[in-house]
Each structure stands twice: as structure tokens, then as C-alpha cells.
Amino acid sequence: MKESQYRFRVWDDFWKEMHYFDFCTNIEVRNGCLWVVHSEGAICLDYVPPTHVMQYTTRKDKKMQRIYDGDILQREGCWNVRIEFENGVFWVRDANKVRYNNKILNTPIASFQIETFEVIGNVWQNPELLEGVN
């Protein structure tokens, strides 16, 4: 069976938890509310702010781990990078605040050898990995 390319995760600021789901099997619209259904219950995204929804990029790192919007990756001899989804494109951007703000690295993921990097965390669960952020 082919793996679904429509995978998402949701960071819940209140509970400080990440929830993963597959768009095809674990998402429902009920009474005008978008529900993420998982093994421990369901979360209504319209009524549980603040949450942050992140999409799977369809790419995997060197250890075959799925790469999502918001992930932070590293490779020996390179700057750490972060993945961001903007205007319909997944972008590889610098994890360093100064270089990030100056857009030193701002490349579409399709043009980047991301498979040579390793996911080391994400911007929600590991903000300390964003260099230069106090």
C-alpha cells in the first residue's frame, strides 16, 4: 500500500503536545469545525487555539524520517536549516536568526539536497535549536 503524501501534524500550545495525522483517515469536518481524530480522542482546530498545523513535505531525511514544515535539520559542516511553508512552497531557510532575517539561505526544498540532512527537532518543541534566539 502506498504511503499517503497528505500527512500533517498539529502543535498544541496549551498542552505542549505534537499530534500527527493522515489527512485521508484522521480528519473530519463536523458542524463546521475541522476535527483531528487520534487514538486518545479528537481536537477541534477551530475551538482550541492556539494550534499550529504543519504539512509533510513528502521528503525524508538521511535516516528516512519524514520532514515537516517547522522542522530543524543539521548536516556535518553546514549551518542548521529550518523548513517553512509559504505561498504554496516548502522553503529551506537558515536556523540562525541574523542569517534568517537577511534571507542568506532561502531555497525551495525541491532545489535542495535535503536528504543529506538529519531532522534534529522542530521550532515548536525545540526553539533552542534556532540559533540566536533568546
C-alpha positions as CSV (number, residue, x, y, z in Angstrom):
1,M,0.0,0.0,0.0
2,K,1.4,3.4,-1.0
3,E,2.1,5.9,1.9
4,S,-0.2,8.9,1.9
5,Q,1.6,12.1,0.9
6,Y,-1.1,14.1,2.8
7,R,0.2,14.0,6.3
8,F,0.0,16.7,8.9
9,R,0.9,17.4,12.4
10,V,-0.5,19.9,14.9
11,W,1.4,21.6,17.7
12,D,-0.9,22.4,20.7
13,D,0.4,25.4,22.6
14,F,-1.9,24.8,25.6
15,W,-0.9,21.1,26.2
16,K,2.6,21.5,24.6
17,E,2.0,18.4,22.5
18,M,2.5,17.4,18.9
19,H,-0.3,15.4,17.2
20,Y,0.3,13.6,13.9
21,F,-2.4,12.6,11.5
22,D,-3.1,11.4,8.0
23,F,-5.4,13.7,6.0
24,C,-7.2,10.8,4.4
25,T,-8.1,8.8,7.6
26,N,-7.9,11.1,10.6
27,I,-9.5,14.4,9.7
28,E,-13.2,15.2,9.7
29,V,-15.4,18.2,9.3
30,R,-18.4,18.2,11.7
31,N,-20.7,21.1,12.5
32,G,-18.4,23.5,10.6
33,C,-15.4,22.6,12.7
34,L,-12.2,20.9,11.5
35,W,-11.5,17.9,13.8
36,V,-8.3,15.9,14.1
37,V,-9.1,12.5,15.4
38,H,-6.4,10.4,17.1
39,S,-6.2,7.4,19.4
40,E,-6.8,9.5,22.5
41,G,-9.7,11.5,21.3
42,A,-10.3,14.4,19.0
43,I,-9.2,18.0,18.7
44,C,-11.3,20.7,17.1
45,L,-8.9,23.1,15.4
46,D,-11.5,25.9,15.3
47,Y,-12.1,25.9,19.1
48,V,-8.7,25.0,20.6
49,P,-6.4,28.0,19.8
50,P,-3.6,28.4,19.6
51,T,-2.5,25.5,17.4
52,H,-0.1,25.3,14.5
53,V,-0.8,23.0,11.6
54,M,2.3,21.7,9.7
55,Q,2.2,19.7,6.5
56,Y,4.5,16.8,5.5
57,T,6.9,17.9,2.7
58,T,6.9,14.5,1.0
59,R,10.7,14.4,1.6
60,K,12.6,12.3,4.1
61,D,16.0,13.0,5.8
62,K,19.0,10.8,5.7
63,K,17.5,8.5,8.3
64,M,14.3,8.2,6.3
65,Q,12.4,10.3,8.9
66,R,9.5,12.4,7.4
67,I,10.3,16.1,7.1
68,Y,7.5,18.6,8.1
69,D,7.0,22.3,7.9
70,G,8.8,23.7,11.0
71,D,11.5,21.0,11.2
72,I,15.1,21.9,12.0
73,L,17.8,19.9,10.3
74,Q,21.5,19.6,10.5
75,R,24.4,18.2,8.5
76,E,28.1,18.0,9.4
77,G,30.0,21.0,8.1
78,C,26.8,23.0,7.3
79,W,24.6,25.5,9.1
80,N,21.4,24.2,10.6
81,V,18.3,24.8,8.5
82,R,14.6,25.1,9.1
83,I,11.7,24.2,6.8
84,E,8.9,26.7,6.2
85,F,5.8,26.6,4.0
86,E,5.0,29.9,2.4
87,N,2.9,30.7,-0.7
88,G,2.5,27.1,-1.7
89,V,6.2,26.2,-1.5
90,F,8.3,24.5,1.1
91,W,11.4,26.6,1.7
92,V,14.8,25.7,3.2
93,R,15.9,28.6,5.4
94,D,18.6,29.3,7.9
95,A,18.1,28.4,11.5
96,N,20.3,31.4,12.6
97,K,18.2,34.5,13.4
98,V,20.5,37.0,11.7
99,R,21.1,35.0,8.6
100,Y,17.3,34.1,8.5
101,N,16.2,37.7,8.7
102,N,18.7,38.6,5.9
103,K,17.5,35.7,3.8
104,I,21.0,34.4,3.3
105,L,19.6,30.9,2.6
106,N,16.1,30.9,1.0
107,T,15.8,27.9,-1.3
108,P,12.8,25.9,-2.4
109,I,13.1,22.4,-1.0
110,A,12.8,20.9,-4.5
111,S,16.2,22.5,-5.3
112,F,18.0,21.5,-2.2
113,Q,19.6,18.1,-1.3
114,I,17.6,17.9,2.0
115,E,18.1,14.1,2.0
116,T,21.7,14.6,3.2
117,F,20.5,16.4,6.4
118,E,19.0,14.9,9.6
119,V,15.9,16.2,11.5
120,I,17.1,17.2,15.0
121,G,13.8,18.9,16.2
122,N,11.3,21.5,15.3
123,V,10.6,25.2,16.0
124,W,7.8,24.4,18.5
125,Q,9.3,21.7,20.7
126,N,12.9,22.7,20.3
127,P,13.1,26.6,20.0
128,E,16.6,26.5,21.5
129,L,17.8,25.0,18.2
130,L,17.0,28.3,16.5
131,E,20.5,29.9,16.8
132,G,20.5,33.5,18.1
133,V,17.0,33.3,19.7
134,N,16.9,34.3,23.3
